[in-house]
Amino acid sequence: MSAVMIQHSWIVGLMFSATLAAAQEAPPMNLPQPQLETGMPLIQALHARKSTREFSEEKLPAQALSDLLWAAFGVNRPETGGRTAPSTHNWQDIDIYVASADGLYLFEAKNHALKLIQEKDIRALTGTQDFVVHAPVNLIYVSDFTRMDSDTGPEDKKIAAAIDTGFIGQNVYLYCASTGLATVVRGSVDKDVLAKAMKLKSTQWIVAAQSVGYPRK
């Protein structure tokens, strides 16, 4: 290999490393404060709740995304760190990743912010159905087993994670019903492929995904 080619490869590698480091070091993006006055009464939201698999490609406004994530698993009792959904033994093991056209983000509930994980659109990997590519937001529910008691067995960890995700998913359903958004929880995910794309650790387990957006007209 010539000196010019070696130098070129070195420069490309350096640029890639710098880009990756910038993505990892980017400060979290603060979300707007959730608007607690929005939406319809709970009983009406329950009546309107349904699954939808046809989505408009229109992006969600920042305020709608903020309200959605807070409703899903945000902090509703700052003095104790309590969340909008319960979790087994209050482990709070579920992390919500947000896959959009702009990239992959991690919802940081305590700061009510989004942390950039990678500037790559991985929506197509969040499910086996065609519509996941068009939904503006795909939430990925990931359980971190290190937050659970060490004496909890592998199957019990997965059961707890599934239950905890169910609470969060229902919160998303009710928020979407109350604001006219469309959503559907999905279990048809190639978890190994998605986990690799997300660069998850062996102690992190993808439980399910949930598409959210405006209904297609």
C-alpha positions in Angstrom: 0.0 0.0 0.0 1.4 3.4 -0.9 2.1 6.2 1.6 -0.7 8.2 0.0 -3.3 5.4 0.5 -2.1 4.8 4.1 -2.5 8.5 4.8 -5.9 8.6 3.2 -7.1 5.5 5.2 -5.7 7.1 8.4 -7.6 10.4 7.7 -10.9 8.5 7.0 -10.5 6.5 10.2 -9.7 9.7 12.2 -12.8 11.4 10.8 -15.0 8.4 11.6 -13.6 8.3 15.1 -14.2 12.0 15.6 -17.8 11.7 14.3 -18.5 8.8 16.6 -17.0 10.6 19.6 -19.0 13.7 18.9 -22.2 11.6 18.8 -21.3 10.0 22.1 -20.3 13.2 23.8 -23.2 15.3 22.5 -25.1 16.9 25.4 -28.6 15.6 25.9 -31.3 17.6 24.1 -33.8 18.9 26.7 -37.4 18.3 25.8 -40.1 20.9 26.4 -41.8 20.6 29.7 -44.8 18.2 29.4 -48.2 19.9 29.1 -50.3 18.3 31.8 -53.5 20.0 30.6 -53.7 18.3 27.3 -55.8 15.3 26.3 -59.3 14.0 27.0 -60.6 12.5 30.3 -59.4 9.0 31.1 -62.7 7.3 30.5 -63.0 8.8 27.0 -59.4 7.8 26.2 -60.2 4.2 27.3 -63.1 4.3 24.9 -61.0 5.6 22.1 -58.0 3.3 22.6 -57.1 1.0 19.7 -54.2 -0.3 17.6 -53.4 1.3 14.3 -51.0 0.0 11.7 -51.2 2.8 9.1 -49.2 5.9 9.8 -48.6 9.3 8.2 -44.9 10.1 7.7 -45.5 13.6 9.3 -43.0 14.2 12.1 -44.2 14.6 15.7 -43.7 18.1 17.1 -41.2 18.4 20.0 -44.0 19.1 22.4 -46.0 16.0 21.4 -42.9 13.8 21.7 -42.2 15.4 25.1 -45.7 14.7 26.4 -45.6 11.2 24.9 -42.4 10.2 26.6 -43.5 11.7 29.9 -46.8 9.8 29.8 -44.9 6.6 28.9 -42.4 6.5 31.8 -41.6 10.0 32.9 -41.0 11.3 36.4 -44.3 12.4 38.0 -43.0 12.7 41.6 -39.6 14.5 41.5 -39.2 14.3 45.2 -39.0 10.5 45.2 -38.2 9.9 41.5 -41.5 8.1 41.1 -42.6 7.4 37.5 -45.8 7.4 35.6 -45.8 3.6 35.3 -45.0 1.1 38.0 -42.2 -1.4 37.8 -41.4 -4.6 39.7 -39.7 -3.8 43.0 -39.4 -0.2 41.7 -36.4 -1.4 39.7 -37.2 1.0 36.9 -35.4 -1.4 34.6 -37.0 -0.3 31.3 -35.2 2.2 29.1 -37.1 3.8 26.2 -35.1 4.3 23.0 -36.6 6.5 20.3 -35.9 5.5 16.7 -36.7 8.3 14.2 -35.6 9.5 10.8 -33.0 11.7 12.6 -31.4 8.9 14.5 -31.6 6.8 17.6 -32.1 8.4 21.0 -32.3 7.3 24.6 -35.0 9.0 26.8 -33.5 10.2 30.0 -36.5 10.5 32.3 -34.8 12.2 35.2 -33.6 15.1 33.0 -36.6 14.8 30.6 -34.2 14.9 27.7 -33.1 12.8 24.7 -29.5 11.5 24.5 -28.3 10.9 20.9 -27.0 7.3 20.5 -26.4 7.4 16.8 -27.2 9.5 13.8 -28.7 6.7 11.8 -32.2 5.8 10.8 -32.8 2.3 12.1 -36.6 2.3 12.0 -36.6 -0.6 9.4 -34.9 -2.8 12.0 -37.4 -2.1 14.8 -40.0 -4.6 13.4 -40.8 -7.0 10.6 -43.8 -5.1 9.4 -43.5 -2.7 6.4 -45.2 0.2 8.3 -42.4 0.6 10.8 -40.3 2.4 8.2 -43.0 5.0 7.8 -44.0 5.6 11.4 -42.2 8.8 12.5 -41.4 7.3 15.9 -40.7 3.8 17.0 -40.2 3.3 20.7 -38.0 0.4 21.7 -38.4 -0.9 25.2 -35.1 -2.3 26.6 -34.8 -3.9 30.0 -31.5 -3.5 31.9 -31.1 -6.7 33.9 -28.3 -5.1 36.1 -31.0 -3.0 37.8 -32.7 -6.1 39.1 -31.8 -8.0 42.2 -28.8 -10.3 41.5 -30.6 -13.4 42.9 -33.5 -13.0 40.3 -33.5 -15.9 37.8 -33.2 -15.3 34.0 -36.9 -16.3 33.3 -38.1 -14.2 36.2 -36.2 -11.2 34.9 -37.9 -11.5 31.5 -41.3 -11.9 33.1 -40.8 -8.8 35.2 -39.5 -6.9 32.2 -42.5 -7.9 30.1 -44.9 -6.8 32.9 -43.1 -3.5 33.3 -43.2 -2.9 29.5 -46.9 -3.6 29.5 -47.6 -0.8 31.9 -45.6 1.7 29.8 -47.1 0.5 26.5 -50.6 1.1 27.9 -49.7 4.6 29.0 -48.6 5.3 25.4 -51.9 3.8 24.1 -53.9 6.1 26.4 -51.9 9.2 25.6 -52.2 8.5 21.9 -56.0 7.9 22.2 -56.4 11.1 24.1 -54.5 13.3 21.6 -55.5 11.7 18.3 -52.3 9.8 17.6 -52.0 6.3 16.2 -50.0 3.5 17.9 -49.5 -0.2 18.1 -47.3 -2.4 20.3 -45.2 -4.9 18.4 -43.5 -8.1 19.4 -42.4 -9.1 15.9 -38.8 -7.9 16.1 -35.6 -9.5 15.1 -34.1 -8.8 18.5 -30.6 -10.0 17.8 -30.2 -7.9 14.7 -31.8 -4.8 16.4 -29.7 -5.2 19.5 -26.5 -5.4 17.4 -27.5 -2.2 15.5 -28.2 -0.5 18.8 -24.9 -1.7 20.3 -26.7 -3.1 23.4 -24.8 -4.9 26.2 -25.4 -8.6 26.9 -27.3 -7.5 30.1 -29.8 -5.5 28.0 -32.9 -7.3 26.6 -35.3 -5.9 24.0 -38.8 -6.6 25.2 -40.9 -5.0 22.5 -41.4 -2.0 20.2 -44.2 0.5 19.7 -44.9 2.6 16.7 -46.4 6.1 17.1 -47.4 8.8 14.7 -50.4 10.5 13.1 -52.9 8.2 11.5 -52.7 8.0 7.7 -55.6 9.7 6.0 
